[in-house]
């Protein structure tokens, strides 16, 4: 699972919608939004925010730094603020040098830090960039940020498994469908009309990534294919952890792929709710 890559794909969709004239194809206290007023002016702090995020992109996702240059200045700044928050959350969850207990504590700290962002008490320049994005977009939902942290917490166990397709859908929403909702203001979309399509696109990308990233997930002790489907086909978790392929295993993969395709179709049907 590489959540930041999902963000890159979703942001690339945003870039394409702006530059090529088409829409979403293929393509806690904080949830109650009442924030102190933020004064918007270009300052050394704003410059520091931009430079800090630019360095983060340059280090981890240089292609996204290039893509952001295709957007107008305000949109690029907001997209970059979202990227920085998601990237740093991703790094906490997948830190190979930290044990489960440490990661759980760091995620709890990150959740408290998000509450501080919502109270206009950012810890650093990149947090301040997200505070400004939230202030600039009254229709931005805050619950997806909290939901994403909850999804990340689900991964902080020794042996991660998913019981059934319903649980997989919920997880896909938490760690990817949420990104679609975060990006809607950048598309100048009606959030209520576009939310289902945005969530469907994010979930589809997540399921595709799960199928693609089976090997690296196994290395982290994670099996995201639904346990009930594997069991029905006579495939054990141990078989998956040992990367044993079989017709039965491929049947489960195909079923999840079919579900991802259905979500992509749902997302495409929602394109009429987006401008452009």
N, C-alpha and C positions, 0 to 999 in steps of 0.2 A: 504494500500500500504506500503510495507516494502522494499524499494529499496536495502538496504544492504543485505537482504535475497536473492534477485535476484542475487546480486554479488556473494554471497556464493555459490549458485547453479551453476553459470557459472564458478566460479573458481574451484569448485569440478569437473566439466567436464574437465577442464584443467588438474587437478591432475590425473584423471583417464586416460586421453589420454597419459600422460607421463608414468604412472606406469603400466598400463594394456595393452598398445599398441593399443588402438583404438582412433578414433577421435571424432568429435562433433556429437555424437549420442544423440537421444531424444532431445535426448537431443534437430567579434571582431578582433583586430590586432593580436590576438593570433592564429587565424586560418591560418595565413600565417607564416609558421614556419621558422623563422630566429632567432636563439637564440645565445647569447654570448657564447663563449667557456667555458666549465666547466671542471675543473681539477679533474680527477678521482683518488682519493687516499683514502686509509683507514685512517680515522682520528677520533678524539674524536667526531666531528660533526656527522660523519656517525654512530658511535656507539650510539649517542644520538637519531638519527633518528630511528634506529632499536628498541631501548628500548621504545621510546615514542609510536611507532606503536604497539609493542608487548603488552604494557599495555592497549592500546585501544582495541585490539582484546581480551585480557584476560577478560576485563570488559564486553564487549558486545557480542562477538562471539568466545568463546574459542574453538569451534570445528574447526573454520577456522585457528586458531593458530596451531592446531594439523595438519590440512591438509597442511599448508604451509611447514611443516617439511618434507613432502614427495617430495618437489621440490628441485632442486639444489639451491645453495645459491643466485645466481644472479636472477634467476626466482622468487624465494620466496621474495626477496627484492623488485623487481618490482611489483609483485602482491600485496604485502603489501602496497606499496606506493599508488597504485590505490584504495585499500580498504580504506585507511585512508582518502583519498580525498572524496570518495563517502559517507563514513560513516558520516563524519562531515557535508557534504551537506545535508544528510538525516536528521540529527539532527536539523539543522536550519529550514527546511521546516515543520517538524512535532513537533516542540516545543510547548507543550500544555500550557506553561506559557506565551507565547508571542501572541500579537494580530496580525491581518493581516498586518497592516502598519509596525510594527516592523519587521516581517518576510520578507516583501518585501524589506525593507531597508537592512536587513542582506544579502539577496540574491544578491542585487546589489553590496554590499561590497565584497561578495564572488567572483562575476564575475570580479571585479577590481583586486582582489587578485590573480585570475588565470592569468590575464594579467601580473602581477608582477612575477608570477612563470615562465611564458614564457620569460620574460626579464632577467631571472636569478637574481631576486630580492626576493627570498622567505622570508616570514615573520617569519616562525618558522622551526623547524627540520622536521616536517612532510611535509611541503610545499617543503622543499629542497629535500626530498626523491622523490617527484614527478618531480621536476626539473631534477633530475639525470636520472629518468626513461625516460623522454622525450628526453634528450640528448643522451641516449644510444640506442634509437630506432628511426632511421631516417624515417621508414615507418609508424610510429604511426601518425594517423590523429588527429589533435587538435580540429577540429570542433565538434566532439561528446561531448567534455567537455562543450563547450558553448551551444550546443543543450540540454544537460541534465539540465543545469541551467534554460534554457528557459522553459523546461517542468515542472520543479519545480515551476517556477513562475506562471504557469497556475493553480496550486493548491492553490495559496494564495488568495482565494476569500471566501466570507461567505458561499455561496452555490454553490458547484462545480458540474457541469453537462457536459455531452458530447452530442453533437448534433446528430452525426451519426457515422457509422462505419469508414468512412474516417478520421474523427477527432480522433476517438479512436485509429486507426492505427498510426496516427501521434504522439499522446501522448505516445503510447506504444514504438514507436521508440525513442522518446526523453528521456524517463526515464529508458529504458531497452535495446532497440536495440543498443543504444550507448555503453552500457557496453560490448556487444559482440565485437564491433569495438575496444574498448580500450584493450581488452584481446588478440586480434589477434597476436600482436608481441610476446606474451608469448608462443604461439603455434608454433612460427617460420613459420607462414603461409604466403602465398602470399596474401597481403591485398586485392588487386583488385579482385582476383579470389574467395576469401573466404568471402567478405563483405556481400553479399546477404544472405548467410547461417547464418552468425553470427548475422545479424540483425533479421532474421526470428526467430532464437532461442530465442533471448532476448525478442522479441515482444510476442512470444508464452508464455514464462514464465510470462510476465506481465499480459496477459489476464487471465491465470490460476489463478494468485494471485488475480486479481479483482473478479473473481467468488468465490474464497475461502474466501476473506476478506470483503464480503458485509457488515457484521455487524459492524466491526471496522471502515470501511469507512463511513457508515451512521452516526456513532458517531461523525465523523469529518465533517458531512454535505456534504459528497461527494457521488455522484451517477454516476458511470462510465458506466453503461449500456446505450447504445445509446437511446436518447430521442425519435427519430423517430420510432425506433422499439418498444419501450414501448408504445408509443401513438397508433401505428397500432394495438397493441394487447389490447388496452383499459386499460393499466396500467398507473397510474399517478405517478409522482415523490413522491407525498405524500404517496402513497401506499408503495413505496420502502423504504422511510424514516421511515415508521412505521413497516417495516419488514413483510409486508403482503405477504404471499406466495399464489400462485394461478397457475392453469394450464397455464394461459396466461403469467405470469411472468416466469415460468419454460421454456416456449417456447423461450423466448428471451435469457435466460441463455443457452439453448441448441444451439441456433444459434451462440452465441459468442464462446461456447465451440467447435463447429464445425470449426469455423475460426481458433481457437488456434491449433486444430489438423492439419489443412491444413498447418499452419506455421511450425509445428513440422516436417511434412513430407518434406516441402521445405528445412528445416535445415538439415535433414538427407540426402537428395539428394546431399547436398553440401559437404559431408564428403570427397569425392575424391579430393577436393581442398586442404586438409590439410595433412601435413606430418604424417607419422606413420601409 
